[in-house]
Amino acid sequence: MSAEHNTRRKVMHFIFLQMALLQEISRVATRYTKLMFFYQRNRIINLLKEIEKPETKRPKVFAAVAHITSVEGSNNPEKGAEKIERLRQTIDGLLTSFAHCDLTITIQTLPNRHMTAYLPEYQIKCIQIQEGSECDPMFVEFRLKEYLIEKV
């Protein structure tokens, strides 16, 4: 019985040894594969960098500003310095807030009743001036709404 017990014991040891070896080989292979992927990561990242990303369309934003001053204020920048500064800050705020967009700024006004000529040059390049026909200054905002609807 002890001879049978010894062979049985040897068979069990052999089976457990095979299982332990397979487990160790699996662990080493997994570690090697992870290291291989880790070192290949930079090559893959560089390959993906080279592929051009499709250009995303920037949202289009249309901003309309109603701007009217007195005839004297439009001819004399010293009298309208406060209004010029307010308009400059408004345009700067729009340019800053919508820098990620294709921004169109339109200033709706009346002939000889605006101060856009006194703005900095970079702002003058960014704006479009719509001078309506001579009318009551109170109606300029209504024209602005109609123009906005046309643009949309």
Kinemage of the C-alpha trace (Angstrom):
@kinemage 1
@onewidth
@group {chain A} dominant
@subgroup {mainchain}
@vectorlist {calphas} color= white
{ca met a 1} P 0.000 0.000 0.000
{ca ser a 2} L 2.871 2.339 0.616
{ca ala a 3} L 4.166 1.773 -2.952
{ca glu a 4} L 0.731 2.675 -4.309
{ca his a 5} L 0.647 5.659 -1.971
{ca asn a 6} L 4.075 6.829 -3.218
{ca thr a 7} L 3.085 6.634 -6.904
{ca arg a 8} L -0.152 8.422 -6.167
{ca arg a 9} L 1.800 11.079 -4.311
{ca lys a 10} L 4.290 11.416 -7.183
{ca val a 11} L 1.440 11.805 -9.700
{ca met a 12} L -0.191 14.497 -7.566
{ca his a 13} L 3.135 16.336 -7.194
{ca phe a 14} L 3.682 16.108 -10.950
{ca ile a 15} L 0.202 17.543 -11.678
{ca phe a 16} L 0.630 20.384 -9.181
{ca leu a 17} L 4.110 21.099 -10.545
{ca gln a 18} L 2.679 21.340 -14.076
{ca met a 19} L -0.076 23.695 -12.886
{ca ala a 20} L 2.441 25.887 -11.044
{ca leu a 21} L 4.707 26.021 -14.104
{ca leu a 22} L 1.773 26.992 -16.365
{ca gln a 23} L 0.731 29.693 -13.927
{ca glu a 24} L 4.275 31.088 -13.756
{ca ile a 25} L 4.630 30.992 -17.571
{ca ser a 26} L 1.292 32.797 -17.893
{ca arg a 27} L 2.357 35.462 -15.385
{ca val a 28} L 5.697 36.021 -17.172
{ca ala a 29} L 3.999 36.177 -20.592
{ca thr a 30} L 1.455 38.702 -19.284
{ca arg a 31} L 4.196 40.857 -17.776
{ca tyr a 32} L 6.227 40.685 -21.006
{ca thr a 33} L 3.163 41.631 -23.094
{ca lys a 34} L 2.370 44.588 -20.838
{ca leu a 35} L 5.961 45.812 -21.069
{ca met a 36} L 5.899 45.393 -24.834
{ca phe a 37} L 2.709 47.480 -25.098
{ca phe a 38} L 4.139 50.059 -22.709
{ca tyr a 39} L 7.216 50.580 -24.875
{ca gln a 40} L 5.118 50.638 -28.056
{ca arg a 41} L 2.888 53.355 -26.592
{ca asn a 42} L 5.134 56.250 -27.703
{ca arg a 43} L 5.258 54.949 -31.267
{ca ile a 44} L 1.475 54.643 -31.352
{ca ile a 45} L 1.001 58.117 -29.897
{ca asn a 46} L 3.355 59.591 -32.483
{ca leu a 47} L 1.527 57.770 -35.264
{ca leu a 48} L -1.810 59.116 -34.055
{ca lys a 49} L -0.380 62.635 -33.809
{ca glu a 50} L 0.552 62.569 -37.459
{ca ile a 51} L -2.980 61.812 -38.545
{ca glu a 52} L -4.653 65.142 -39.220
{ca lys a 53} L -7.660 65.849 -37.119
{ca pro a 54} L -10.692 66.945 -39.093
{ca glu a 55} L -11.336 70.640 -38.809
{ca thr a 56} L -14.317 71.359 -36.660
{ca lys a 57} L -16.622 74.088 -37.804
{ca arg a 58} L -16.632 77.061 -35.538
{ca pro a 59} L -20.079 78.270 -34.533
{ca lys a 60} L -21.237 81.422 -36.227
{ca val a 61} L -22.364 84.257 -33.993
{ca phe a 62} L -24.023 87.439 -35.158
{ca ala a 63} L -24.034 90.374 -32.735
{ca ala a 64} L -25.971 93.524 -33.491
{ca val a 65} L -25.563 96.764 -31.573
{ca ala a 66} L -27.819 99.824 -31.835
{ca his a 67} L -25.663 102.937 -31.514
{ca ile a 68} L -26.874 106.524 -31.860
{ca thr a 69} L -25.438 109.779 -30.565
{ca ser a 70} L -26.197 113.424 -31.078
{ca val a 71} L -24.802 115.155 -34.145
{ca glu a 72} L -22.567 117.335 -31.948
{ca gly a 73} L -21.236 114.275 -30.084
{ca ser a 74} L -20.410 112.440 -33.301
{ca asn a 75} L -18.386 115.395 -34.590
{ca asn a 76} L -16.547 116.130 -31.340
{ca pro a 77} L -14.807 113.173 -29.646
{ca glu a 78} L -14.175 115.161 -26.453
{ca lys a 79} L -17.915 115.561 -25.831
{ca gly a 80} L -18.637 111.907 -26.514
{ca ala a 81} L -15.577 110.377 -24.819
{ca glu a 82} L -17.738 108.450 -22.368
{ca lys a 83} L -19.905 106.993 -25.139
{ca ile a 84} L -16.843 106.102 -27.204
{ca glu a 85} L -15.361 104.258 -24.232
{ca arg a 86} L -18.635 102.429 -23.589
{ca leu a 87} L -18.856 101.329 -27.246
{ca arg a 88} L -15.193 100.256 -27.200
{ca gln a 89} L -15.771 98.157 -24.077
{ca thr a 90} L -18.875 96.600 -25.614
{ca ile a 91} L -16.994 95.536 -28.730
{ca asp a 92} L -14.021 94.289 -26.688
{ca gly a 93} L -16.400 92.247 -24.539
{ca leu a 94} L -17.966 90.671 -27.614
{ca leu a 95} L -14.586 89.903 -29.159
{ca thr a 96} L -13.360 88.323 -25.928
{ca ser a 97} L -16.503 86.331 -25.173
{ca phe a 98} L -16.855 84.918 -28.668
{ca ala a 99} L -13.184 84.435 -29.582
{ca his a 100} L -13.882 80.742 -30.249
{ca cys a 101} L -16.569 81.599 -32.816
{ca asp a 102} L -16.842 83.221 -36.219
{ca leu a 103} L -18.156 86.534 -34.945
{ca thr a 104} L -19.909 89.162 -37.032
{ca ile a 105} L -20.576 92.468 -35.290
{ca thr a 106} L -22.975 94.892 -36.918
{ca ile a 107} L -23.630 98.384 -35.625
{ca gln a 108} L -27.013 99.763 -36.656
{ca thr a 109} L -27.031 103.548 -36.678
{ca leu a 110} L -28.094 106.655 -38.539
{ca pro a 111} L -25.945 108.751 -40.895
{ca asn a 112} L -23.685 111.244 -39.040
{ca arg a 113} L -25.012 110.027 -35.672
{ca his a 114} L -22.353 107.506 -34.608
{ca met a 115} L -18.849 107.451 -33.109
{ca thr a 116} L -17.364 104.399 -34.770
{ca ala a 117} L -14.663 106.467 -36.461
{ca tyr a 118} L -13.072 107.094 -33.046
{ca leu a 119} L -12.713 103.392 -32.180
{ca pro a 120} L -9.328 101.632 -32.255
{ca glu a 121} L -8.357 100.335 -35.682
{ca tyr a 122} L -8.587 96.627 -34.726
{ca gln a 123} L -12.220 97.187 -33.713
{ca ile a 124} L -13.072 99.104 -36.865
{ca lys a 125} L -11.834 96.115 -38.895
{ca cys a 126} L -14.100 93.759 -36.940
{ca ile a 127} L -17.368 95.653 -37.281
{ca gln a 128} L -19.841 96.350 -40.045
{ca ile a 129} L -21.731 99.608 -39.957
{ca gln a 130} L -25.331 99.673 -41.189
{ca glu a 131} L -26.515 103.230 -41.634
{ca gly a 132} L -30.245 103.363 -42.108
{ca ser a 133} L -32.093 106.199 -43.719
{ca glu a 134} L -32.820 109.306 -41.648
{ca cys a 135} L -35.625 108.551 -39.214
{ca asp a 136} L -36.546 108.896 -35.574
{ca pro a 137} L -33.690 107.449 -33.454
{ca met a 138} L -36.235 105.538 -31.369
{ca phe a 139} L -36.971 103.270 -34.364
{ca val a 140} L -33.392 102.129 -34.949
{ca glu a 141} L -33.795 99.195 -32.580
{ca phe a 142} L -36.812 97.968 -34.538
{ca arg a 143} L -34.771 98.097 -37.736
{ca leu a 144} L -32.076 96.182 -35.900
{ca lys a 145} L -34.520 93.384 -35.068
{ca glu a 146} L -35.670 93.231 -38.706
{ca tyr a 147} L -32.052 93.095 -39.892
{ca leu a 148} L -31.290 90.351 -37.373
{ca ile a 149} L -34.207 88.279 -38.642
{ca glu a 150} L -32.999 88.765 -42.239
{ca lys a 151} L -29.516 87.546 -41.313
{ca val a 152} L -30.815 84.462 -39.543
